[in-house]
Amino acid sequence: MISLETTKRFRKCVPEGRRAEVAAALRREQQGFGQPHVHSGLGLRKLGPNLFECRTDRGWRLVFVAAKGLLTFDFAGNHDEVQSYLRGR
């Protein structure tokens, strides 16, 4: 099974009211990442080399870096916040 990590920035981005929703999305990603037939149901999108996003709903996205056997979640936010994060990366 793939390991998950969350950065301090990620934990700071996730508000109290979204924690259950985010935890469920993290579990789905952990179970389905690396299985191409499952990816479509995960709301997964490649943003760059080893950089991906998944959606918890239409307006909330989780950005992570994929390495062999490890997904590191680094940012969470809406579309505009993610775009701003990517520009500054």
C-alpha positions as CSV (number, residue, x, y, z in Angstrom):
1,M,0.0,0.0,0.0
2,I,1.1,3.5,-0.7
3,S,2.2,5.7,2.2
4,L,0.7,9.2,2.8
5,E,2.3,12.3,4.3
6,T,0.8,15.7,4.9
7,T,3.0,18.8,5.2
8,K,2.5,21.5,7.8
9,R,1.3,23.8,5.0
10,F,-1.4,21.2,4.0
11,R,-2.6,20.8,7.5
12,K,-2.8,24.6,7.9
13,C,-4.8,24.9,4.7
14,V,-7.6,22.5,5.7
15,P,-10.3,24.2,7.8
16,E,-11.9,22.3,10.7
17,G,-15.2,21.9,8.7
18,R,-13.5,20.0,5.8
19,R,-11.3,17.6,7.8
20,A,-13.7,14.6,7.5
21,E,-14.1,15.2,3.8
22,V,-10.3,15.5,3.3
23,A,-9.6,12.4,5.3
24,A,-12.0,10.4,3.1
25,A,-10.3,11.8,0.0
26,L,-6.9,10.8,1.3
27,R,-8.0,7.3,2.0
28,R,-9.4,7.0,-1.6
29,E,-6.2,8.3,-3.1
30,Q,-4.1,5.9,-0.9
31,Q,-6.2,2.9,-2.1
32,G,-6.6,3.9,-5.8
33,F,-3.4,5.8,-6.8
34,G,-1.4,3.8,-9.3
35,Q,-4.4,1.9,-10.6
36,P,-5.3,3.6,-13.9
37,H,-8.8,2.2,-14.1
38,V,-9.7,3.6,-10.7
39,H,-8.2,7.1,-11.4
40,S,-11.3,8.5,-13.1
41,G,-13.4,8.1,-10.0
42,L,-10.8,9.8,-7.8
43,G,-11.0,13.2,-9.6
44,L,-7.3,12.9,-10.2
45,R,-5.5,15.3,-12.5
46,K,-1.8,15.5,-13.4
47,L,-0.4,19.1,-13.0
48,G,3.3,18.4,-13.8
49,P,6.0,15.9,-13.3
50,N,5.1,13.9,-10.2
51,L,2.6,16.7,-9.2
52,F,-1.1,15.9,-9.0
53,E,-4.4,17.2,-7.7
54,C,-7.5,15.4,-6.6
55,R,-10.9,16.9,-5.8
56,T,-13.0,16.4,-2.7
57,D,-15.9,18.2,-4.4
58,R,-16.3,20.7,-7.3
59,G,-14.7,23.5,-5.5
60,W,-12.0,22.0,-3.2
61,R,-8.7,20.5,-4.4
62,L,-5.8,18.7,-2.8
63,V,-2.3,19.0,-4.4
64,F,0.3,16.3,-3.8
65,V,3.6,15.1,-5.0
66,A,3.9,11.4,-5.9
67,A,7.1,9.5,-5.4
68,K,7.6,5.8,-5.5
69,G,5.4,4.4,-2.7
70,L,4.7,7.8,-1.2
71,L,2.1,10.6,-1.7
72,T,3.0,13.9,0.0
73,F,0.0,16.3,0.2
74,D,1.3,19.8,0.3
75,F,-1.6,22.2,-0.4
76,A,-5.4,22.4,-0.3
77,G,-7.8,25.1,-1.6
78,N,-10.1,26.2,-4.3
79,H,-9.2,26.7,-8.0
80,D,-7.8,30.2,-7.6
81,E,-5.8,29.3,-4.5
82,V,-4.3,26.2,-6.3
83,Q,-3.4,28.3,-9.3
84,S,-1.7,30.9,-7.1
85,Y,0.2,28.0,-5.2
86,L,1.4,26.6,-8.6
87,R,2.6,29.9,-9.8
88,G,4.7,30.4,-6.7
89,R,6.1,26.8,-6.7
